[in-house]
């Protein structure tokens, strides 16, 4: 077989492989592009902490409660507030997470407050109190993807995070 024929066969095989991969991608939905909808009527809100700091959230461009930027704003505010955390604020955060265990997805405000307290605990106690930091991390993780509309409240990862929060709370008692 000539060298030109071998190269032609190799190119044909590579082309066939790419076509097969493309067909598989289309069949599994991996190649679908979801249009972003912007028909939400949810208005902006704020997360309030005891020292009257707030995080503004603008939800006018999504059908979910908030965007990644909203989550980032909540995290940033919690990070700033973590520098001045005290025992009262720590207990307030833990009690909120504990008291709302079955209600994290009840409203936008509850989700925002849960994320705020979660980030607050993680930032304040990272490296010093692993139990508080873990509880904080699990609290914001259970909510943030549902808040942004990336997951549903009954998804497997949400259920796993809820179980982890219960373990974190049990470890604190």
Residue, then its C-alpha position, 0 to 999 in steps of 0.5 A: x500500500x502506498x504512503x498516500x493511501x495510508x495517510x488517506x485512510x488515517x485521515x478518514x478514520x480520524x474524521x469518522x471518530x470525530x463524527x461519532x463523538x459529535x453524534x454521541x454528544x448530540x444524543x446525550x445533550x452535551x452539545x445543547x446550548x440553553x438560552x438564558x431566560x430573563x423574565x424574572x419578576x423577583x426584586x432585589x433584596x438584602x442580607x442583613x447582619x447584626x452590625x447593619x451591613x448588607x449585601x444587595x442582590x439584583x435578581x432581574x436577569x434570571x429565573x433563579x433567585x440569584x446569580x453567581x455574582x449575588x452569591x459572590x457578594x454575600x460571600x464577600x460581605x461575610x468575609x469582611x464580617x468574619x474579621x470581627x466575629x464574636x461568640x454571640x455572632x457565632x452562636x447566632x449563625x450556628x443556631x440559624x443553621x440548626x433552626x432552619x435545617x428543614x427550611x433552607x429553601x423556604x424563601x429567597x431570604x432564608x437561602x441568602x441568610x443561610x449562605x451568609x452565615x455559612x460563609x461567615x463561619x467558614x471564613x471566621x474559623x478556617x484553620x482554627x475551629x474545623x467543626x465551625x468551618x465545616x458547618x459553614x462550608x456545608x451550609x452555603x454549599x447546600x443552598x448556593x446551587x439551588x439559589x442560582x437555579x443550577x440544582x433542585x432542592x431534591x437533588x442527590x448532592x443537596x441531600x448529601x449536603x443536608x446529611x453532612x450538615x446534620x453530622x456537623x451539627x451533631x459534632x458540635x453537641 
